[in-house]
C-alpha cells in the first residue's frame, strides 16, 4: 500500500504519523524509515498460510489467562499475538482445553511485572502432543467423521457462542455493514447508555469472574478432549502432564 492510499484511512494514518513515524525515522533499517506507514515485516509465510482460510486462531503472547479466539483472515495480527493457521473447531477446542493449558503453563516462560505466562510456538505449540488422528498436520476434512473430533468441535462451538453472547449481548449491539469491501461487519452499541458497560465486557474480565456457565462449558470441552486421548475426565494435573510427556517422548522417537 502506498502512502497516498494509506492516507485515506484518516484516523489510523493520523495515529501512525504522530506515534509511529517519529520512531521509524530513528531506526537503522532503511526500509522501515522509507516506508514508515507499513508494517515492519510482511510475514509472507503467515499470510500464505491464512490466505485460503475463512478464519484462523490467535492467542496472546503474554496473558494472565491462556485464551484462544477466532480472527477473520482479513485482519493481520501483530507481534504480540500468535497466529495458528487452522479454521476448524476441533483444533480450537483442543487448544482451549485444560490439557493444553497445563502443557502450556509447564513449558512456557514468565514475563512482566505480573509474572504472566508467555506462549511460545517452539516450546509450547510444537511440542504439544495432540490426540492421535487429530494432529495439526492432518487436514480437518480428513477427520471430520471422527466422533471425537465432532464432540470436541461441538463443545468448542458452544463455548465460543456463549462467550460471544456475553461479550456483545444482542440487546446491546447492532450489526453495521462495513464500508470497506471484504472486511467483517462492525458491531456498534445500540445507544450511549450501554457504551460503558460494553467496555467492561472483555475476555480477561470474564475469566477473572469465571461464572458457572463458563465453568460448565469448559468442563464439557475438557471431557471431550480427554476422551479423544482415551483418558478419564477426572485425571489430576500431574497425571495429565505425565501422560502428555510420555506421548511427547514416544512421538519424538518416531
C-alpha positions in Angstrom: 0.0 0.0 0.0 1.4 3.4 -1.0 1.5 6.4 1.4 -1.3 8.1 -0.6 -3.5 5.0 -0.4 -2.8 4.7 3.3 -3.8 8.3 3.9 -7.5 7.5 3.0 -7.7 5.7 6.4 -7.7 9.0 8.2 -7.7 8.1 11.9 -5.2 5.2 11.7 -3.0 7.3 9.4 -3.1 10.2 11.8 -2.1 7.9 14.6 0.8 6.5 12.6 2.1 10.0 11.7 2.0 11.1 15.3 3.2 7.9 17.0 5.0 5.6 14.6 6.8 7.9 12.1 8.9 9.6 14.7 10.2 6.2 15.9 10.8 4.9 12.4 12.9 7.9 11.5 15.4 6.8 14.1 15.8 3.2 13.2 18.7 1.7 11.2 16.8 -0.3 8.6 16.3 1.9 5.5 13.1 0.1 4.5 11.5 0.9 7.9 12.5 4.6 7.6 11.4 4.9 4.0 8.1 3.1 4.3 7.2 4.3 7.8 3.4 3.7 7.4 3.8 0.0 6.6 4.2 -3.0 8.9 7.8 -3.6 9.8 7.7 -7.1 8.3 5.3 -8.5 5.8 5.2 -12.0 7.4 4.8 -13.7 4.0 4.7 -17.1 5.5 1.8 -16.3 7.8 -0.1 -14.5 5.0 0.3 -17.5 2.7 -0.9 -19.9 5.5 -4.1 -18.0 6.3 -5.0 -16.9 2.8 -7.1 -20.0 1.9 -8.9 -19.9 5.3 -12.1 -18.1 6.3 -10.7 -17.5 9.8 -7.8 -18.5 12.0 -6.9 -18.9 15.7 -5.0 -16.3 17.7 -3.6 -16.2 21.2 -1.8 -13.5 23.1 2.0 -14.0 23.5 1.7 -12.9 27.2 -1.6 -13.3 29.1 -2.9 -13.9 32.6 -5.3 -16.4 31.0 -4.4 -18.7 28.1 -7.2 -17.7 25.8 -7.8 -18.5 22.1 -10.1 -16.6 19.8 -11.2 -16.6 16.2 -9.9 -13.9 13.8 -11.2 -13.0 10.4 -8.5 -13.7 7.8 -8.5 -10.1 6.5 -7.1 -9.0 9.9 -3.3 -9.3 10.3 -2.1 -9.9 13.9 0.9 -8.0 15.2 3.9 -9.4 17.0 2.1 -9.6 20.4 -0.1 -12.4 19.0 0.5 -15.9 17.8 -1.5 -16.9 14.7 -2.4 -20.6 14.3 -3.4 -21.3 10.7 -6.4 -23.6 11.4 -10.1 -22.9 10.8 -11.6 -26.0 12.4 -13.4 -26.0 15.7 -11.7 -29.3 16.7 -8.3 -27.7 16.8 -9.7 -24.6 18.5 -11.2 -26.9 21.2 -8.1 -28.9 21.8 -6.0 -25.7 22.2 -8.6 -24.3 24.6 -8.8 -27.4 26.8 -7.4 -27.8 30.3 -5.0 -30.4 28.9 -3.3 -28.0 26.5 -3.4 -25.2 29.1 -1.5 -27.4 31.6 1.1 -28.2 29.0 1.5 -24.5 28.1 2.0 -23.5 31.7 4.6 -26.2 32.2 6.6 -25.4 29.1 6.3 -21.6 29.0 8.4 -18.8 30.3 7.1 -16.0 32.5 7.1 -12.3 31.8 6.5 -8.8 33.2 5.6 -7.3 36.5 2.6 -9.7 36.9 4.9 -12.6 36.0 2.3 -13.7 33.4 2.8 -16.9 31.3 4.0 -16.5 27.8 3.0 -18.6 24.8 5.8 -19.8 22.5 5.4 -21.7 19.2 8.6 -23.7 19.6 8.5 -24.7 23.2 4.7 -24.9 23.7 2.7 -25.5 20.5 5.2 -27.6 18.5 5.9 -29.9 21.5 2.3 -30.4 22.5 1.1 -33.9 21.6 -2.3 -33.6 20.1 -4.7 -36.6 20.3 -3.8 -39.3 17.8 -5.5 -38.6 14.5 -6.3 -35.0 15.3 -2.8 -33.5 14.9 -2.3 -30.2 13.1 -0.6 -31.9 10.1 -3.9 -33.6 9.2 -6.4 -31.5 7.2 -9.6 -31.1 9.2 -11.7 -32.7 6.4 -9.8 -35.9 6.9 -11.1 -36.4 10.5 -14.5 -34.7 10.0 -16.3 -38.0 10.6 -14.3 -38.9 13.7 -16.7 -39.0 16.7 -14.1 -37.5 19.0 -13.4 -34.6 16.6 -17.1 -34.0 16.3 -17.6 -33.9 20.1 -14.7 -31.5 20.6 -16.0 -29.3 17.8 -19.5 -29.1 19.2 -18.2 -28.3 22.7 -15.8 -25.6 21.3 -18.6 -24.1 19.2 -20.8 -23.8 22.3 -18.1 -22.3 24.3 -17.4 -19.7 21.7 -21.1 -18.9 21.2 -21.6 -18.4 24.9 -18.6 -16.1 25.2 -19.5 -14.0 22.2 -23.0 -13.5 23.5 -21.5 -12.3 26.8 -19.0 -10.0 25.1 -21.6 -8.5 22.8 -25.2 -9.1 24.1 -27.6 -8.9 21.2 -29.7 -6.4 23.1 -26.7 -4.1 23.5 -25.2 -4.1 20.0 -26.3 -3.8 16.4 -24.5 -5.0 13.3 -23.5 -2.4 10.8 -22.3 -3.2 7.3 -18.6 -2.5 6.8 -17.9 0.2 4.2 -14.7 -1.4 3.1 -15.5 -4.4 0.9 -14.2 -7.8 2.2 -14.0 -6.7 5.8 -16.4 -8.1 8.5 -19.4 -6.1 9.6 -19.0 -3.9 12.7 -20.7 -4.3 16.0 -21.7 -1.0 17.5 -23.6 -0.1 20.7 -27.3 0.4 20.3 -27.1 3.6 22.3 -24.8 5.6 24.6 -26.2 4.0 27.7 -24.5 0.7 27.1 -21.1 2.0 25.9 -19.5 1.9 29.4 -21.0 -1.5 30.1 -19.6 -2.9 26.9 -16.1 -1.6 27.7 -16.1 -3.9 30.7 -17.1 -6.9 28.6 -13.6 -8.3 27.9 -12.4 -11.9 28.0 -10.0 -11.1 30.7 -12.8 -9.8 32.9 -14.9 -12.8 32.0 -12.2 -15.3 33.0 -11.5 -13.3 36.2 -15.1 -13.7 37.2 -15.5 -17.2 35.8 -19.3 -17.6 36.1 -20.7 -21.1 36.4 -21.9 -21.3 32.8 -18.3 -20.7 31.7 -17.0 -23.4 34.0 -19.7 -25.8 32.7 -18.8 -25.1 29.1 -15.1 -25.7 29.7 -15.8 -28.9 31.6 -17.7 -30.3 28.6 -14.9 -29.3 26.3 -12.3 -30.9 28.6 -14.3 -34.1 28.8 -14.5 -34.3 25.0 -10.7 -33.7 24.6 -9.8 -36.2 27.4 -12.0 -38.8 25.6 -10.0 -38.2 22.4 -6.9 -39.2 24.2 -8.6 -42.2 25.7 -8.2 -40.8 29.2 -10.6 -40.4 32.2 -12.0 -36.9 32.6 -11.1 -36.7 36.2 -7.3 -37.1 35.9 -5.2 -34.8 38.2 -2.9 -32.2 36.7 0.1 -34.3 37.4 -1.4 -37.3 35.8 -2.3 -35.3 32.7 1.3 -33.9 32.4 2.8 -37.3 32.9 0.6 -38.7 30.1 1.5 -35.8 27.8 5.2 -36.2 28.4 5.1 -39.9 27.6 3.3 -39.1 24.4 5.8 -36.4 23.5 8.8 -38.7 24.2 7.2 -41.6 22.2 6.5 -39.4 19.2 9.9 -37.8 19.2 11.4 -41.3 18.7 9.4 -41.9 15.5 
